[in-house]
Amino acid sequence: MTQERERRETSQRRRSGTSRSVEREASEAFAEERAIEPVEAEIVEPEALLSDAELEDLFRSDPSLASDPLRLYLRDIAEAPLLTPEEEVELAKRIKEGDTEALQRFVRSNLRLVVSIAKRYVGRGLSLLDLIQEGNIGLMRAVEKFDWRRGYRFSTYATWWIRQAITRAIADQGRTIRLPVHMTDSITRYHRTTTQLAQELGRQPTPEEIAEAMSVQPEKIAQIVRAAQRAVSLDQPLSDEDETSLGDLIADELAQSPEELAEESLMRRDIAEILEMLTPRERLVLQLRYGLSDGEPRTLAEVGDLLGISRERVRQIENEALRKLRRIARERLAEYYAGI
C-alpha cells in the first residue's frame, strides 16, 4: 500500500512539473514576442472544456449572452471533434510544412477550448462573442508556436496564449479608462484569490488576508481595488426600489422617433424571416459580416477567425448566401407582379 501511494505521489509530481514547464515555456515565448514580464496562468485540460449543460446554465444566468450569432457559432463549433494526441502530432507536423487544411482543422478542433476560457471573463467589459474572438486570435498564435516534440497536449500550451489575448483585449478595449496590462493581470489574480479564500473561509476575506495570499502589501490590494472600479453605467438603476436609470434622466438628442423605431422593427423582422431560408452557417456569416444582430460589422478575416475557416471560405459562403437572397427577392417580386 505504501509503495502504491509513493508511486501515485511521484506520478502526480511529474505531471505537476510538466504543467509548470509548459506554463513557463509559453510565458517566456509570449514575453519575448510582446516584450513584457511573464505572468501567472491557469491550465485548461481537454476534459475541462465547456459542456452543453454548462453553456445553457451560462445563458440562463444572463439571457443577454444568448444572442443568435453566439448560439449559431457554438452549435457550429460543437460539430468539430476533439483531436487525439496522435492527431495533434500529425497535424502539427503538416502545419510546419505549410499545410493550410491541417491548420484550419487544428484551429477548428480547439475552438471550444477558447469558449471554456472566455466564459470566465464575462462581465469584464467585453461581450462573450468579443471575448471568444480575441481568444481565437490567441489560439492562432498558439498553433503557430506549438512544438509537438515537447510531448505535452496542445490545450495545455494554448491556454496561456488564449488567456493572454483575452486579458489584453480587456485592458485595451473593455474599460472607459484604459489600464496598464500588468494591473489588469493583478485584478484578475485578485478576483481569483478572493473567490478561493471565500470558499475556504466561508466568508468574505479581509484585505489583509487577500494580501497575504497574494504575497503583496495591503496597500497594493487597495490600489488594485481602486483600479478595478468601473465608470458608472447609464443603465444602472438609481436605487433598488426604483428601476429608473441615470440614462433615463438624460435627454438624447439623437433618439429615434416612434415612426423610425417601428420601421426599423419591421425591417428587422423581414430580415430575420429571409435569413431563415439560408443554412445556419450562411446565416451566421451574414449576421457577423453585416452586424445584423449586434450592429458591429466584421471583416472577412475576423469572421474567419471566429469560425476557424479561411477568409476566402468566408467570402465564398457570403457570396453564395447573397445569391440565394437575390434569387428569393426576384421570385417574390415576380409573385407580386403576377398578383396585380
C-alpha positions as CSV (number, residue, x, y, z in Angstrom):
1,M,0.0,0.0,0.0
2,T,2.9,2.4,0.9
3,Q,4.6,1.6,-2.4
4,E,1.4,2.3,-4.3
5,R,0.9,5.6,-2.5
6,E,4.5,6.6,-3.3
7,R,4.1,5.7,-6.9
8,R,0.9,7.9,-7.2
9,E,2.6,10.8,-5.5
10,T,5.7,10.5,-7.8
11,S,3.4,10.4,-10.8
12,Q,1.5,13.5,-9.6
13,R,4.7,15.4,-9.0
14,R,5.8,14.5,-12.5
15,R,2.6,15.8,-14.0
16,S,2.7,19.0,-12.0
17,G,6.3,19.6,-13.0
18,T,5.3,19.1,-16.7
19,S,2.5,21.7,-16.3
20,R,4.8,24.2,-14.8
21,S,7.3,23.6,-17.5
22,V,4.7,24.1,-20.2
23,E,3.4,27.3,-18.5
24,R,7.0,28.6,-18.2
25,E,7.7,27.9,-21.9
26,A,4.5,29.6,-23.1
27,S,5.1,32.6,-20.7
28,E,8.6,33.1,-22.0
29,A,7.5,32.8,-25.6
30,F,4.8,35.4,-25.1
31,A,7.1,37.7,-23.1
32,E,9.6,37.5,-25.9
33,E,7.0,38.4,-28.5
34,R,5.4,41.2,-26.6
35,A,8.4,42.4,-24.5
36,I,6.5,42.1,-21.2
37,E,7.0,40.3,-17.9
38,P,5.6,36.7,-17.8
39,V,2.5,36.4,-15.5
40,E,0.7,33.6,-13.9
41,A,-1.7,31.4,-16.0
42,E,-4.3,28.7,-15.4
43,I,-4.1,25.5,-17.4
44,V,-7.2,24.1,-19.0
45,E,-7.1,20.4,-19.8
46,P,-9.2,18.8,-22.6
47,E,-11.6,17.2,-20.1
48,A,-12.4,20.7,-18.7
49,L,-13.9,22.0,-21.9
50,L,-17.2,23.7,-21.8
51,S,-20.1,21.3,-21.9
52,D,-23.6,21.9,-23.4
53,A,-25.1,21.8,-20.0
54,E,-22.7,24.4,-18.6
55,L,-23.4,26.6,-21.6
56,E,-27.1,26.5,-21.0
57,D,-26.5,27.4,-17.4
58,L,-24.5,30.4,-18.5
59,F,-27.2,31.5,-20.9
60,R,-29.9,31.2,-18.1
61,S,-27.8,33.2,-15.7
62,D,-27.5,36.0,-18.2
63,P,-30.0,35.9,-21.1
64,S,-28.2,38.7,-22.8
65,L,-25.4,36.3,-23.6
66,A,-27.6,34.1,-25.7
67,S,-27.5,36.1,-28.9
68,D,-28.4,34.3,-32.1
69,P,-24.9,34.6,-33.6
70,L,-23.4,33.2,-30.4
71,R,-25.8,30.3,-30.3
72,L,-25.2,29.5,-34.0
73,Y,-21.4,29.8,-33.6
74,L,-21.4,27.4,-30.6
75,R,-23.6,25.0,-32.4
76,D,-21.3,25.1,-35.4
77,I,-18.0,24.5,-33.4
78,A,-19.6,21.7,-31.4
79,E,-19.6,19.6,-34.6
80,A,-15.8,19.6,-34.7
81,P,-14.4,16.5,-32.9
82,L,-11.6,16.9,-30.4
83,L,-8.2,15.7,-31.6
84,T,-6.4,12.7,-30.1
85,P,-2.7,13.2,-29.1
86,E,-1.7,11.3,-32.2
87,E,-3.8,13.5,-34.4
88,E,-2.3,16.6,-32.8
89,V,1.2,15.5,-33.6
90,E,0.3,14.6,-37.2
91,L,-1.5,17.9,-37.9
92,A,1.3,19.9,-36.2
93,K,3.9,18.3,-38.5
94,R,1.8,19.1,-41.5
95,I,1.3,22.7,-40.3
96,K,5.1,23.2,-40.1
97,E,5.2,22.1,-43.7
98,G,2.7,24.8,-44.7
99,D,-0.5,22.7,-44.9
100,T,-3.3,25.2,-44.6
101,E,-6.0,22.5,-44.4
102,A,-4.2,21.0,-41.4
103,L,-4.0,24.5,-39.8
104,Q,-7.8,25.0,-40.2
105,R,-8.7,21.6,-38.8
106,F,-6.3,22.1,-35.8
107,V,-7.8,25.5,-35.0
108,R,-11.4,24.4,-35.5
109,S,-11.0,21.4,-33.2
110,N,-9.8,23.7,-30.4
111,L,-12.4,26.5,-30.7
112,R,-14.3,25.0,-27.7
113,L,-11.2,25.5,-25.6
114,V,-11.4,29.2,-26.3
115,V,-15.1,29.3,-25.2
116,S,-14.2,27.5,-22.0
117,I,-11.6,30.2,-21.1
118,A,-13.5,33.2,-22.5
119,K,-16.6,32.5,-20.3
120,R,-14.5,33.2,-17.2
121,Y,-14.1,36.8,-18.3
122,V,-17.8,37.6,-18.9
123,G,-18.7,40.9,-17.1
124,R,-15.2,42.5,-17.5
125,G,-16.3,44.9,-20.2
126,L,-16.5,42.8,-23.4
127,S,-19.3,40.6,-24.7
128,L,-18.8,36.9,-24.7
129,L,-18.6,36.9,-28.5
130,D,-15.9,39.5,-28.5
131,L,-14.0,37.6,-25.8
132,I,-14.2,34.5,-28.0
133,Q,-12.9,36.4,-31.0
134,E,-9.9,37.7,-29.0
135,G,-9.3,34.2,-27.6
136,N,-9.3,32.8,-31.1
137,I,-6.5,35.2,-32.0
138,G,-4.5,33.8,-29.1
139,L,-5.4,30.3,-30.3
140,M,-3.9,31.0,-33.8
141,R,-0.7,32.2,-32.2
142,A,-0.5,29.1,-30.0
143,V,-0.9,26.9,-33.1
144,E,2.0,28.7,-34.8
145,K,4.2,28.4,-31.7
146,F,3.2,24.8,-30.7
147,D,6.1,22.3,-30.8
148,W,4.8,18.7,-30.7
149,R,8.2,17.3,-29.9
150,R,7.9,18.6,-26.3
151,G,5.5,15.8,-25.5
152,Y,2.6,17.7,-24.0
153,R,-1.0,18.3,-25.1
154,F,-1.8,21.3,-27.2
155,S,-4.6,22.5,-24.9
156,T,-2.1,22.8,-22.0
157,Y,0.1,25.1,-24.1
158,A,-2.6,27.0,-25.8
159,T,-4.3,28.0,-22.6
160,W,-1.6,30.6,-21.9
161,W,-1.9,32.3,-25.3
162,I,-5.7,32.4,-25.2
163,R,-5.8,33.8,-21.7
164,Q,-3.2,36.5,-22.5
165,A,-5.0,37.6,-25.7
166,I,-8.3,37.9,-23.8
167,T,-6.9,39.8,-20.8
168,R,-5.0,42.2,-23.0
169,A,-8.1,42.9,-25.1
170,I,-10.0,43.6,-21.9
171,A,-7.2,46.0,-20.8
172,D,-7.3,47.8,-24.2
173,Q,-11.0,47.9,-25.1
174,G,-13.1,46.9,-22.2
175,R,-12.8,50.0,-20.0
176,T,-13.6,53.7,-20.2
177,I,-10.3,54.4,-18.6
178,R,-7.5,52.2,-20.0
179,L,-5.4,50.3,-17.5
180,P,-1.8,49.1,-17.8
181,V,-1.6,45.4,-18.7
182,H,0.1,44.4,-15.5
183,M,-2.7,46.0,-13.5
184,T,-5.3,44.0,-15.4
185,D,-3.4,40.8,-14.6
186,S,-3.3,41.9,-10.9
187,I,-7.1,42.5,-10.9
188,T,-7.7,39.1,-12.4
189,R,-5.5,37.4,-9.8
190,Y,-7.2,39.5,-7.1
191,H,-10.7,38.2,-8.1
192,R,-9.5,34.6,-8.3
193,T,-7.8,34.8,-4.9
194,T,-10.8,36.4,-3.3
195,T,-13.1,33.7,-4.6
196,Q,-10.8,30.9,-3.4
197,L,-10.4,32.4,0.1
198,A,-14.2,33.0,0.4
199,Q,-14.8,29.3,-0.4
200,E,-12.1,28.2,2.2
201,L,-13.2,30.6,5.0
202,G,-16.9,30.5,4.4
203,R,-17.0,34.4,4.4
204,Q,-15.6,37.3,2.6
205,P,-11.8,37.6,3.2
206,T,-10.3,40.8,4.7
207,P,-7.9,42.9,2.6
208,E,-5.1,41.7,4.9
209,E,-5.9,38.0,4.2
210,I,-6.0,38.6,0.5
211,A,-2.7,40.5,0.6
212,E,-1.1,37.6,2.5
213,A,-2.4,35.0,0.0
214,M,-1.1,37.1,-2.9
215,S,2.2,37.8,-1.2
216,V,1.8,41.6,-1.5
217,Q,1.4,44.5,0.9
218,P,-2.1,45.6,2.0
219,E,-1.5,48.9,0.3
220,K,-1.2,47.1,-3.0
221,I,-4.6,45.5,-2.5
222,A,-6.1,48.9,-2.0
223,Q,-4.6,50.1,-5.3
224,I,-6.0,47.0,-7.1
225,V,-9.5,47.6,-5.7
226,R,-9.4,51.3,-6.8
227,A,-8.2,50.3,-10.3
228,A,-11.0,47.6,-10.6
229,Q,-13.7,50.2,-10.1
230,R,-15.5,51.0,-13.3
231,A,-17.2,54.1,-14.6
232,V,-20.9,54.4,-13.6
233,S,-23.2,52.9,-16.2
234,L,-26.0,55.0,-17.6
235,D,-28.2,51.8,-17.4
236,Q,-27.6,51.2,-13.7
237,P,-30.8,51.7,-11.6
238,L,-30.7,54.7,-9.3
239,S,-32.0,52.5,-6.4
240,D,-33.2,49.0,-5.6
241,E,-36.8,50.3,-5.4
242,D,-36.7,52.4,-8.5
243,E,-36.0,51.0,-11.9
244,T,-35.3,54.5,-13.3
245,S,-31.7,54.7,-14.6
246,L,-29.4,57.6,-14.9
247,G,-29.7,57.4,-18.7
248,D,-33.5,57.9,-18.4
249,L,-32.9,61.3,-16.9
250,I,-30.5,62.5,-19.7
251,A,-32.1,63.7,-22.9
252,D,-30.8,62.0,-26.1
253,E,-30.9,64.5,-29.0
254,L,-30.2,61.7,-31.5
255,A,-33.0,59.4,-30.3
256,Q,-35.2,57.9,-33.0
257,S,-38.8,58.8,-33.4
258,P,-41.6,56.2,-32.8
259,E,-42.1,56.0,-36.6
260,E,-38.4,55.3,-37.1
261,L,-38.4,52.7,-34.4
262,A,-41.5,51.0,-35.9
263,E,-39.9,51.0,-39.4
264,E,-36.7,49.5,-38.0
265,S,-38.6,46.8,-36.2
266,L,-40.4,45.8,-39.3
267,M,-37.2,45.7,-41.3
268,R,-35.5,43.6,-38.7
269,R,-38.5,41.2,-38.8
270,D,-38.3,40.9,-42.6
271,I,-34.5,40.3,-42.5
272,A,-34.9,37.6,-39.9
273,E,-37.6,36.0,-42.0
274,I,-35.4,36.0,-45.1
275,L,-32.3,34.7,-43.2
276,E,-34.3,31.7,-42.1
277,M,-34.2,30.5,-45.7
278,L,-30.4,30.1,-45.5
279,T,-28.3,27.4,-43.9
280,P,-27.2,28.0,-40.3
281,R,-23.6,28.7,-41.5
282,E,-24.7,31.1,-44.3
283,R,-27.0,32.9,-41.8
284,L,-24.2,33.2,-39.2
285,V,-21.7,34.6,-41.8
286,L,-24.1,37.3,-42.9
287,Q,-25.0,38.2,-39.4
288,L,-21.4,38.6,-38.4
289,R,-20.3,40.3,-41.7
290,Y,-23.0,42.9,-41.6
291,G,-23.6,43.2,-37.9
292,L,-27.3,42.2,-38.2
293,S,-27.6,41.2,-34.6
294,D,-25.2,43.4,-32.7
295,G,-24.6,46.3,-35.0
296,E,-20.9,45.6,-35.4
297,P,-19.9,44.5,-38.9
298,R,-16.8,42.3,-39.1
299,T,-14.1,41.8,-41.7
300,L,-13.6,38.6,-43.7
301,A,-10.6,37.8,-41.5
302,E,-12.4,38.4,-38.3
303,V,-15.3,36.1,-39.3
304,G,-12.8,33.5,-40.4
305,D,-11.0,33.6,-37.0
306,L,-14.4,33.2,-35.3
307,L,-15.4,30.2,-37.4
308,G,-12.0,28.6,-37.8
309,I,-12.0,28.9,-41.6
310,S,-10.1,30.9,-44.1
311,R,-11.2,34.4,-45.2
312,E,-11.6,33.1,-48.7
313,R,-14.0,30.4,-47.5
314,V,-15.9,33.2,-45.6
315,R,-16.1,35.2,-48.9
316,Q,-17.4,32.1,-50.8
317,I,-20.1,31.4,-48.1
318,E,-21.1,35.1,-48.1
319,N,-21.4,35.2,-51.9
320,E,-23.5,32.1,-52.0
321,A,-25.8,33.4,-49.3
322,L,-26.2,36.7,-51.2
323,R,-27.0,34.9,-54.4
324,K,-29.7,32.9,-52.6
325,L,-31.2,36.1,-51.2
326,R,-31.2,37.8,-54.6
327,R,-33.0,34.8,-56.1
328,I,-35.6,34.8,-53.4
329,A,-36.1,38.6,-53.9
330,R,-36.7,38.1,-57.6
331,E,-39.1,35.3,-57.0
332,R,-41.1,37.3,-54.5
333,L,-41.1,40.3,-56.9
334,A,-42.4,38.1,-59.7
335,E,-45.2,36.8,-57.5
336,Y,-46.1,40.3,-56.5
337,Y,-46.4,41.5,-60.2
338,A,-48.3,38.3,-61.1
339,G,-50.9,39.1,-58.4
340,I,-51.5,42.7,-59.7
